[in-house]
Amino acid sequence: MTITCPSCARKFSLADEALRSPFQKMKCSKCGHVFVFRKEEHERSQQEPTEKAESFTPVRAPEPEVEAQGEPRKRKGPVIFVIVLLVLAGLGAGFWYYWNEYLGAGDRWLAIKSLEGQEIVTKEDKVFFISGLVVNGSTKPRKYLILRAKLYDKDGTVLAEKDIVAGLPLNKEEVGIMQKFDIEKKVNDFKLSARENFKVDSKAQLPFSVVFFDEGFEKAKEFTIEIIDSPLL
């Protein structure tokens, strides 16, 4: 069939099977004009003389844009950040437990509280009495706790030094009515007592008492207590 371009009036020959619709959109291969072919125009063009046919390319109508469907994609950044924090927290807790349980870091969780030191008049003489509590804040029990007490003069010179085992519950009122022999006997009897008296459980505490009979403690201005041995059970 012969088709005429409405813009430049150029006639073209087109095979019948190239038409897919009575209203076919076409483009002139000469001037580039795009127009819609109508059946009436085709019938009229059948009666006119046909010029030399030139190539004619049908143009496919553009498809309408399709709006994207579905939910918007969520950002993964905050979720990954939370997961990383949880993993790091778990690793930190595991490391703390391992360090505290197996590498001896639990020694740092031993503490001394309610510490008192004063001169007391007994039935025979004067003594310097120190008392307090040792707290085992670690996660494992201790076989025993050895403490070292020291007395210092005003210049910082050590006047007396004594190592004791925590667990002896003496108090200043009791010491004040005892003689030196009775105090020493009570201390020695405690040292020879059952090991259960020395043990300190996890999160528990033990009392301790130190009595100095040494001459010269009257010059004491300061005293210290330190933990020197605390093996795990």
C-alpha positions as CSV (number, residue, x, y, z in Angstrom):
1,M,0.0,0.0,0.0
2,T,1.0,3.6,-0.5
3,I,1.2,6.1,2.4
4,T,1.7,9.9,2.1
5,C,3.6,11.9,4.7
6,P,1.4,14.8,5.8
7,S,4.4,17.0,6.4
8,C,6.5,16.7,3.2
9,A,3.9,14.9,1.0
10,R,6.4,12.2,0.1
11,K,4.7,8.9,-0.8
12,F,6.0,5.6,0.5
13,S,5.2,2.0,-0.2
14,L,4.5,-0.2,2.9
15,A,3.7,-3.9,3.1
16,D,0.2,-4.7,4.5
17,E,1.5,-7.0,7.2
18,A,3.6,-4.1,8.6
19,L,0.3,-2.4,9.8
20,R,-0.7,-3.7,13.3
21,S,-3.5,-1.3,14.0
22,P,-6.0,1.0,12.1
23,F,-4.4,3.9,13.8
24,Q,-0.7,3.0,13.3
25,K,1.9,5.5,14.5
26,M,4.6,6.1,11.8
27,K,7.7,8.2,11.1
28,C,8.7,9.6,7.7
29,S,12.2,8.4,6.7
30,K,12.8,11.6,4.7
31,C,11.7,14.5,6.9
32,G,11.4,12.6,10.2
33,H,7.9,13.7,10.8
34,V,5.9,11.4,13.1
35,F,2.2,10.9,12.4
36,V,-0.7,8.5,12.9
37,F,-1.9,6.5,9.9
38,R,-5.7,6.3,9.4
39,K,-7.6,3.9,7.3
40,E,-9.5,6.6,5.5
41,E,-6.3,8.2,4.3
42,H,-5.1,4.8,3.0
43,E,-8.3,4.3,1.0
44,R,-7.9,7.8,-0.6
45,S,-4.3,7.2,-1.4
46,Q,-5.2,4.0,-3.3
47,Q,-6.8,6.1,-6.1
48,E,-3.7,8.4,-6.5
49,P,-0.7,7.5,-8.6
50,T,2.1,5.9,-6.6
51,E,5.5,7.5,-6.7
52,K,8.7,5.6,-6.2
53,A,8.6,3.8,-3.0
54,E,11.1,4.5,-0.3
55,S,11.8,2.8,3.0
56,F,9.3,3.6,5.7
57,T,9.8,2.6,9.3
58,P,6.8,2.2,11.6
59,V,7.3,3.6,15.0
60,R,6.2,1.7,18.1
61,A,4.2,3.8,20.6
62,P,6.1,4.4,23.8
63,E,5.0,2.3,26.7
64,P,3.7,4.1,29.8
65,E,6.0,4.4,32.7
66,V,5.3,1.9,35.5
67,E,5.5,3.1,39.0
68,A,7.7,1.0,41.2
69,Q,5.8,-1.1,43.7
70,G,6.8,-2.6,47.0
71,E,8.1,-1.4,50.4
72,P,11.1,0.9,50.6
73,R,14.4,-0.7,51.3
74,K,15.4,-0.4,54.9
75,R,18.8,0.8,56.0
76,K,21.0,-1.9,57.4
77,G,23.5,0.5,59.1
78,P,21.9,0.8,62.6
79,V,21.2,-3.0,62.7
80,I,24.8,-3.9,61.9
81,F,26.0,-1.3,64.5
82,V,23.9,-2.9,67.2
83,I,25.1,-6.4,66.3
84,V,28.7,-5.3,66.5
85,L,28.1,-3.7,70.0
86,L,26.5,-6.9,71.2
87,V,29.4,-9.0,69.9
88,L,32.0,-6.7,71.5
89,A,30.1,-6.7,74.8
90,G,30.0,-10.5,74.8
91,L,33.7,-10.7,74.1
92,G,34.5,-8.3,76.9
93,A,32.4,-10.2,79.4
94,G,34.0,-13.4,78.4
95,F,37.5,-11.9,78.7
96,W,36.7,-10.4,82.1
97,Y,35.4,-13.8,83.4
98,Y,38.5,-15.7,82.1
99,W,40.9,-13.1,83.5
100,N,39.2,-13.0,86.8
101,E,38.8,-16.8,87.1
102,Y,42.0,-18.2,85.6
103,L,44.6,-15.5,85.5
104,G,44.5,-14.3,89.1
105,A,43.0,-10.9,88.4
106,G,40.5,-11.6,91.2
107,D,43.3,-10.5,93.7
108,R,42.3,-7.0,92.8
109,W,38.9,-7.5,94.2
110,L,40.1,-8.0,97.7
111,A,39.4,-5.0,100.0
112,I,39.8,-3.9,103.6
113,K,37.1,-2.0,105.3
114,S,36.0,-0.9,108.8
115,L,39.7,-0.4,109.8
116,E,40.4,0.8,113.3
117,G,43.7,1.3,115.2
118,Q,44.1,2.5,118.8
119,E,46.0,2.2,122.0
120,I,44.1,0.1,124.7
121,V,44.9,-0.3,128.4
122,T,44.7,-3.9,129.5
123,K,44.9,-5.5,133.0
124,E,48.7,-5.6,132.7
125,D,49.9,-3.0,130.3
126,K,49.1,-1.1,127.2
127,V,48.7,-2.6,123.7
128,F,48.1,-1.2,120.2
129,F,45.1,-2.9,118.7
130,I,44.1,-3.0,115.0
131,S,40.9,-4.5,113.7
132,G,38.8,-4.6,110.5
133,L,37.2,-6.7,107.8
134,V,38.7,-8.3,104.6
135,V,36.2,-8.6,101.7
136,N,36.6,-11.2,99.0
137,G,34.9,-9.5,96.0
138,S,36.2,-12.0,93.5
139,T,34.3,-14.9,92.0
140,K,36.2,-17.7,93.7
141,P,36.8,-18.5,97.4
142,R,40.2,-18.1,99.1
143,K,42.0,-20.7,101.2
144,Y,43.1,-18.0,103.6
145,L,44.1,-14.4,103.8
146,I,47.5,-13.3,105.3
147,L,47.8,-9.7,106.3
148,R,50.8,-7.6,107.3
149,A,50.4,-4.8,109.9
150,K,53.0,-2.1,110.4
151,L,53.4,0.7,113.0
152,Y,55.3,3.9,112.0
153,D,56.6,6.8,114.0
154,K,56.3,10.5,113.0
155,D,59.3,10.2,110.6
156,G,57.9,7.1,108.8
157,T,60.2,4.6,110.5
158,V,58.8,1.2,111.1
159,L,58.4,0.6,114.8
160,A,56.8,-2.9,114.7
161,E,55.6,-5.4,112.1
162,K,53.4,-8.5,112.4
163,D,51.8,-11.0,110.0
164,I,48.4,-12.5,110.9
165,V,45.7,-14.8,109.4
166,A,42.3,-13.2,108.9
167,G,39.4,-14.8,110.8
168,L,40.1,-14.0,114.5
169,P,37.1,-12.0,115.8
170,L,38.7,-10.1,118.7
171,N,37.3,-6.7,119.7
172,K,38.7,-3.9,121.8
173,E,36.4,-4.5,124.7
174,E,37.5,-8.1,124.9
175,V,41.2,-7.2,124.7
176,G,40.8,-4.6,127.4
177,I,39.9,-7.2,130.1
178,M,42.5,-9.8,129.0
179,Q,46.0,-10.4,130.1
180,K,48.9,-10.7,127.6
181,F,49.1,-14.5,128.1
182,D,45.4,-14.9,127.4
183,I,45.6,-12.8,124.2
184,E,48.6,-14.7,122.9
185,K,46.9,-18.1,123.7
186,K,43.8,-17.1,121.8
187,V,45.8,-16.1,118.8
188,N,47.8,-19.3,118.8
189,D,44.7,-21.5,119.3
190,F,43.2,-19.8,116.2
191,K,46.3,-20.5,114.1
192,L,46.0,-24.2,115.0
193,S,42.3,-24.4,114.4
194,A,40.5,-26.1,111.4
195,R,41.2,-24.7,108.0
196,E,37.5,-23.9,107.6
197,N,38.1,-21.0,110.0
198,F,40.5,-19.4,107.5
199,K,38.5,-19.9,104.3
200,V,36.7,-16.9,102.8
201,D,34.0,-17.5,100.3
202,S,33.3,-15.5,97.2
203,K,31.5,-12.2,98.0
204,A,32.1,-12.9,101.7
205,Q,34.2,-11.2,104.4
206,L,36.3,-12.2,107.4
207,P,37.3,-10.2,110.5
208,F,40.9,-9.7,111.5
209,S,42.7,-8.6,114.7
210,V,46.3,-7.5,115.4
211,V,47.7,-6.9,118.9
212,F,51.1,-5.2,119.4
213,F,52.9,-5.8,122.7
214,D,56.2,-4.5,121.6
215,E,57.9,-1.7,123.5
216,G,58.1,1.6,121.8
217,F,54.6,1.5,120.1
218,E,53.7,4.5,122.2
219,K,55.6,6.5,119.6
220,A,53.3,5.1,116.8
221,K,51.7,7.8,114.7
222,E,50.5,5.8,111.8
223,F,49.8,2.2,110.9
224,T,49.1,0.2,107.7
225,I,47.5,-3.1,106.7
226,E,48.2,-4.9,103.5
227,I,47.2,-8.3,102.0
228,I,50.3,-10.3,101.3
229,D,48.9,-13.7,100.4
230,S,45.4,-14.9,99.3
231,P,45.6,-18.2,97.3
232,L,42.5,-19.4,95.4
233,L,40.7,-22.5,96.8
